[in-house]
Amino acid sequence: MTEEHNPSSTHPLLPPTTEDDRVSWLRLLRSRRVGPSTFYRLMSEHGSAQAALAALPGIAQAAGVASYAPCPEDTAIAEMRAAQTAGARMICFGEAEYPTTLAEIGDAPPLLWAIGDMSILQRPMIALVGARNASSLGTRMARALAAELGQAGYVVVSGLARGVDTAAHAAALDSGTLAVLAGGVDVLYPSENARLANDITAHGLRLSEQPMGMTPQARHFPRRNRIISGLCPAIVVVEAAAKSGSLITARSALDQGREVLAVPGHPFDARAAGCNMLIRDGAALVRNARDVISVLAPIEASQPQLDLGTPQPPETPKAPKRTLRETAALHGEILQRLGPSPLAEDQLIRDLNAPARVIAPALVDLELDGKIRRSAGGLLALG
């Protein structure tokens, strides 16, 4: 489960209006142990990135972390200069360019780096993902779906990986495609897709929440996947093994309330096992682009007229003052409930039978202390 955005936050989140504001947003987000959920909580509690940065050392000290220092200003400025050199633009939550669908998810990136055609972000999107070691039939299916969906007016979103992702991006170049990168938006990975990445810049958009110059690591891919599914009302899995990154993306989509579709495959082909499992569990079966469009049409028709005002992050109500002993006891209860397997925050709150306004600040303390960590979808586990 993900957190819901609530416009009644104590401090409505306003996008940065000056270059100094942008530097402060970047500093806060790049500070140690501050992820999207913590960023939004700090902004809600303190009203601005500058105020949150000033409060961070005290919050960390109260959580038992000595000598905590936020991200230095020079580091943020260096990243912004690297972005300028690469031709990347910063898109902050709440700005007109920020994708409305992505703003709906609980752990939406506070900021994104983008290289390419920004108008892509305002068009309807569909995600196509699948196996890196895709079969010939799988890549043919990805190409056919991407080309036909592009002709129907959809931007094809994928992750620039080998196999299905590569086929989908290449087939949708003329109509428009969006690549969400696991590393920095300026890092072309895998290297054999460097030319395709440059073609995407000319005909579409590259997008990433990671720092400029960041080489992708294993932990970055689930975070990347939740952006792919968050951008789109539906996701099509073309080919996927029973345990694969594509199924992680499908699970993120389900957690976000997105529609999941899958292309069936032969029962003896391990690369189709994940798709067959999804269909068994209720995913729509896809034979061609018409099947996808028939699912998308009712979703689009049911969408309410969008409020183009500033979207808001999850509400973080003020917590009542607690004694040190009470705080320590609450921290102990939280840590006792968590383990190495991720647990949804709302489930933790139900288990503890305590108000969210009490639990939320304690989670920030524990996250800053490194005792707990958040994974894709806002799930919690021991650090």
N, C-alpha and C positions, 0 to 999 in steps of 0.2 A: 504494500500500500504506500501511496505517496501523500505528502502533505498537500493541503489545498491552499491556493492563494486567496487571501481575504482582503478586500479593500478597506476594512475598518482597522487596519494596523495602527498602533499607537503613533508611529511616525511613518506616514506614507512615503514609500520609496520613490524619490524623484531622480531621474537620470542626471548624470553630471552635465553641467552647463559650461564649465571652463576647463582649460587644460590642467590646472591644478587639481580640480575635482577628479579628472580622469586618472591622473597620477595617484591620487589617494585611493580611488577604487582599486587600481591595479596593485598598489602596495598592500591594501587590506586582503585582497584575494590571494596574493602570493605569500602572505605571512604564514609562518609555520603553523600547521595544524588548523588552518582556516580553510574549510571547503565551502561549497555553495550554501548549505543549510546554516552553518555557523555565520557566514557572511550576512545572510538575510536577518538572522537573529540579532547580530551586533548592530546592523543598520537600523533595525526596528527599535532596539533599546536605546540607541545613542543618537539617532537622527541624521548622522552624516558619517562618511568614511573617515573624515578628519577626527571627529569625536571618538569613533570606535578605535582608531589607531592609538589615540591618547589613552584610552581605557584598557587596551589589551594587556600591557604589562601588569597592571593591577589585578585584572581578571586572572591572568596566568599565575601570579603570585598567590592569590587566594586559593587557586586549585593546586598549589604545591609546586609550581614550576618556577624555579629561581632564575634570575638573569634573563628573562624573556625579552626579546627585542623584535618588533615588527620588521617586515621587509624594508630595507633601506631605500630611501628616495632615489639614490643613484642607480640602484638595481632596476627599479621601475622605469626610470628615464632611459636607461640603456635598452630595455626591452622595447620601449616605444620608438626609439631611434632605429632599432633593428627592423621593426615593423614598417617604418617609413621607407627604409632601404628596400625592403621586399615588396613594397606596394600594397601592404596590408592595411586594412581599416579596422578600428575597434568599434564594435557594436555593443552597447550597454543595455541591460535590461531596462525596459521602460521607454527606450527610444523608438521612433516610428519604424526604423528598419528592422527592429528585433522581431523575429517571427512570432506571430500571435499563438500558433499552436504550441510552439516550444515554451512560451511563457506560461502555459497552463500546467506544466508538470511541476511537482513539488521541489525537485532539485535542479531547476533550470539554471544553466550557466549564467552567473551575473554578467559576464562579458564574453564576447567571441571575437576572434580575429578572422577577417574575411579577405580573400583575394579573388577578384573577378567581377562579374556582373551582379551588382547588388539587387537589381530588379527581380532576379530569380527568387528572392526571399518572399516576394509578394504573390507568387503564383501558386496554384494548387500542386501538391506534391504527393508522390507515392514512393515508398521505399522498396527496393529490390535487393535482397541479400542471399547469400548461399555459400557453397563449399569453395574453399581455395583450390582443392584438387578436383574441380568439377569435371564431370564426364563430358564427352562430345555433345550428347543430347542435352545436358544441363546448360552448357554455354550457348547452344543453339536456341534453347528455350528462353534464356535470359536476354539474348539479342532480340528475339522476336517480340517478347513482351515489352522491352524497353523502347524499341522502335515504334510499336503500335501505340503504347501509352503516351509517348512523346508526341506523336501525330494527333492524339486526342486532346493535347493541351497540357499534359502533366509533366512536371519536372521530375526526373528520375533521381532518387537519392540513394547513395550507397557509400561504401567505406573505402574505395580505392584499393581493396585487397586483390590478390590474384584470383583467377577463376571467374566466378559468377559476377563479382563486383566489377572487374575489368570489362567483361563482356557487356554488362548493363550500361556502364558509363560510355563506352565506345559507341554503342548503338544509339545513344541519346544525345550525342554531341550536337547534332544539328538543331534539335528541338529544345535543348537545355537540360543540363544535369548538374547535380550538386554532390560534391565529395566531402564527407566528414572525416577528417584525419585524426588518428590516434595520437600523433606527435604534434610538433609545431606546424602551423599552416605553411611555413616555408621549408619544411623538411619533406622531401619527396620520397615516400616509402610505400612499397618496395621500390628499389632503384630501377627495376625494369619498367616501372610505370611512370618514370620521370617525363617522358614525352607525352603520355596521356594526361598527366597532371597539368602540364603546360597547355595542352589543348583544351582542357576543362576551364582553365583560367580565361582563355579566349572566347569560349562558348558557354560558360556557366560560372560556377563558383566553387572555391575551396574554403572550408570552414573548420575552425578548431578552437577549443577552449584552452588548450595547453600553451605554455610560454613559447615565445618565438625561439627557434633553434632547438627545441626539445626533441630528442630522439625517442621514438615510441618504445614503451616497455610493456610487458605483459599486463600490468595492472591498469594501463591506460585504455585497453580495448573495450572492457565492459562499460567504462565511462563514455567512450566514443559511441558505443551501441545505443545507449539510452538517448543520445542526441539524435541519432538516425531515426529511431522510432518516435521520439518526441516531436520531430518536425512534421510528421505525416499522420493523416487520419487512419492510414492502413499500411501494413507491411506485407510483402509477398516473399515467402521463403521458397527459393527455386530448388535448391538441393542442400541437404544438411544431414550430417551424421547424428546418431543418437546423443552424442555429447559433443557439442560444437559451439563456436561463437555465434552462429546464426540462431541457435535456439536460445542463447542468452538474450539476443536482440528481440526474439519473439516473446520471451518472458517479460522483458522491459515493456514491450508494447502492450501486453495484457495488463501489467501493473498500471500503465498509464491510461487504460481504457481505450486503447486503439484496437482496430480490427486486424486479425491475423488471417492470412490466406496462405495456402501452400500448394505446390505442384506435386502431384503423386508420383511415385517411382516404383520400380520393380521390387518386390519383397526381398529378393536375394541381393540387392545392391545396397551395401552399407551406407553409401552416400545419400540414399533416399530414406533411410530409417527415420530420421528426425522429422521429415515432412510427413511421412505416413503416420507417425505418432501424433503430430499436430492435427491432421485430418481426423484421426480416430477420436481425438479429444474435442472436436467441434470446430476446427478451423475450416474456412470455406475452401472448397476444392477448385483449383485453377487449371483450366485447359488452354485458355487463350486470354487475350487482353479484354475481350467482351465480358468474361467472367469477373475480371477485376473491376471493370467499370460498372457492372451491375451491382456490385457491393458498394462502390464509392458513391454512386448516385443518391441512394437514400441517405447516406451520411451527410452529403453536402446539402441535400434538400432540408434536412432537419436542423441544420446549423442556424442558431439565432443570429440576428443582425449584430455584428460585432461592435462593441463599444470601443471607439478608437482613442479613448482616454488612456492615461498612464496605467499599465497593468501593475498589480501590487504583489509583493512576495507574501509568504505565509505570515499570518498574524502571530506575534509572540507577546502575549499579555504579560504585564508586569507580575513577577512572582512576589509573594509575601516574604518579608524579612524572616530569616531563619537563623538560629544560633549555630555556632560552629559544630556543636555536638549533633544537632539535628541534620545539618548538612552532611557531616561525615557518615551518619547513619543512613541517610538517603543514598549517598554514593555507594555504600556497601550493599544496600538492597539492589541497586541497579546492576552492579558488577556481579552479584550472585545470580541474577536472572539471566545474564548474558553468557554466551559461550563462543566458541570459534565459528559456529554456524550462524549466519545472519538472521536477525529477527526484526520484524517490522516495528517501527517506533510506536504506532498506535496499539499494537499487541502488547508491547512492553508496558505502556501506560495502563492498559486494561488489567494486566497481570499485577501491577503494583497498586491498582485501585486508588490512584492519586490524580489530581487535576493536571492537565497538560501544562498549565502555567507554572506549576511547581517542578515538574520533571524537566521541562525544556532548558532552564538555566543550568541545572545539574548536568545535563548531557553536554552542554557547551564546556563546562568546567572539565569534565572527564575527557572530552575530545581534545581540548588544549593540553591536557596532562598526558595525552598519548595512551590512556588506559582503554579507550574504546575507539573504534573507527567506523566510518560510514562507507558503505559500498553502493553500487548503482541502485537507484530507486529509493535511497534514503534508509536502507537497511542497516542495522546496528550489529556489531560483534565486538568481542574483546580485542584490544589493540595488540 
